[in-house]
Amino acid sequence: MSALPTHVIRLADLAGRKDTAFVLTPEAEERAAIAEDLGIIGVKKLRFEGSLEPLGQFDWVLSGKIGATVVQECVVTLEPVSTRIDEEVRRTYLRDFIEPEGDEVEMPEDDSAEELPNTLDIAAVMIESLALALPQFPRKDGAELGEAVYSKPGTAPMRDEDARPFAGLASLKESLEKKDKDGQ
């Protein structure tokens, strides 16, 4: 088993006035390790490119694009499903970042902001971004989830139609209309 890829940059070593470009294209062994880490069948292609841009005197913005082709299990058939992912990635690293505390906090204006680290593993950002972009419920074309019906022996099973909020009212209405027709 190969290890996950790393691409560590010490931010203090970067030129503070110009952008620093990066391109990561993990090899097959690294993509296999990423797939295992993410709990998916495979990562066929993966590319992460972008730049680290200075923001003021101490802060940095990572902006880039992740492109990948991943293979996951279909949630219905468990057959392999390939998905193409193209996502923009943005992270803002702030020296004076304050972590919100408490049970209830307001959503910050910039939800990409994080504390400025001493070193930044761009490969870890790539893997995290890929994990966030994965379809939660991949489904093979044409795969449909059937209806599951369970009941105790000797009783009529409750179906999805019976669980609808107005199903009982519809049957009551039908029985009342039938009584009116019958003249009762």
C-alpha positions, 0 to 999 in steps of 0.5 A: 500500500502506498502512502497518500501524496504530500506537497508541503510548502513552508509559507514563510519561504514564499515570495511575499509579493508574487503568486506561487503556482502549483500543479499536482497530478498524482501517479497511479499508486497515489490515486489508489491510496487516495481512493482507499482513504476516501472509501471509494473504488478508484480515482482514474484521473486527478489534477489540482492546479492553482496558486497561492496569492499573497493577501496583505503582509501575512495572509494567503489565498489558495485558489485553484481547480480540481479535476477528477474522474472517480469510481464509486459504488451505485447506492442501488445496485452496488455496481461501479459508477464513474463520475467527472468532478470539476470544482473550484477550490478557495482557501484563505489563510489568515494570521489573525483568524479567530475560531468561533466558539460556543454552541451557536455561532453565526456563519462567517462572511468568508467560509473559506477562511482558516488559521494561517499554518506554518506549512501547508500541504497542498496535496491534503487540500486536494484530497479534502476538496475531492472528498467534499466534491464526491457525490453522496449517493452515486447512482448508475443510469436507470437504477431505481430504488424499489419499494420495500414492504414488510409486515407481520405474518397474517397482516396486510403490509403498509405500503408507501401510498398508505403512509401519505398524510392524506391517504386516510382522508381519501379512503374516508371520502370514498366510503362517504361517497359510496354511502351517499350513492347507496342512499344510506 
